[in-house]
Amino acid sequence: MHVLIGPNNMRFERTIPTLQQAFPQCQFASCAQREALADALRDAEVYFGWLDRSHFLAAPRLRWIQSPSTGVNHFLAIPELAEGPVLLTSARGTHSACLAESALAMILAFTRGIRASVLHQREHRWAWREIRPRLVELTGSTLGIIGLGASGRSLAQRAHAFGMRVIAVDIMPYDPPAEVAALWGMDRLTDLLRQADYVVVTVPYTPQTRGLIGEEQLACMKPTAMLVGISRGGIIDQAALACALREGRLAAAALDVFEPEPLPADSELWDLENLLITPHVAGGTQLEAEHLLRIFSENLGRFLRGELPLLNQVDKARGW
């Protein structure tokens, strides 16, 4: 079994000796340069890493791909992969804690005056009278989570500890955890938007969620509310959001994901005073490599034993 670890910034290739000892029936290799990836993939049956269509077509023996990311829309944009027999697994759950912490940090940056203070620090301004009257507690406020998967559940746990009431919608509603006051189907998205003081979008990108939050949905939100996007670009209509923020129909927003990425330098979003922008870093954590390798090792064992489905195996029709 030929296993290839692709280019990455977490140095997964350092674990090859450990993997080789655990799976002696496999032949492990790594490719550090994206320019050489197509050639390296020619004999690979298992691949751990990112690739595009040209790489996929250069890998005739490929049987399974382990994505290092939670979102897999980039992989499913390859028609031959989406429609073919090659298995695809995600890193779902790997980034749940750090995404939840990032979402709360974005909210706190506004509610506790942190963003304003950082901006005033550059000007050496002691803006006590300006900032303090605007500060609010999260206690008793309502957090609406769109997509109660692993990241949504992690966020709900943390928000509950802040004394927030948590409501959520999900494409597949189930008995909610104790931290969630109500979990509804997506048909009640409008109800969530009308009630929530803070709305966090954690759904995966699929054809069904593209443009999910647009002008109509933004109009349902309280003018005092805040919107946070941490899953994938394209789910929130950026033009509609910019308009709502400029016109004061929405108090604030924070985005870690965009369409396209990187966000173009001439995008109108950069200059919105009530928008916080982070460059798709919310999933970063010192534990990322450890979490990913645990999933990969578990899945490699299952794959070799023929035990399907694999952990986090993607339903290609659903897109997650």
Helices and strands as residue ranges (DSSP letters): E 2-5, G 12-15, H 16-22, E 27-30, G 34-36, H 37-40, G 41-43, E 46-48, H 53-57, E 64-66, H 73-76, H 79-83, E 87-89, H 96-111, H 114-122, H 128-131, G 132-134, E 142-146, H 150-161, E 165-170, E 182-185, G 186-188, H 189-195, E 198-201, H 215-220, E 226-229, H 238-246, E 252-255, G 268-271, E 275-277, H 288-305
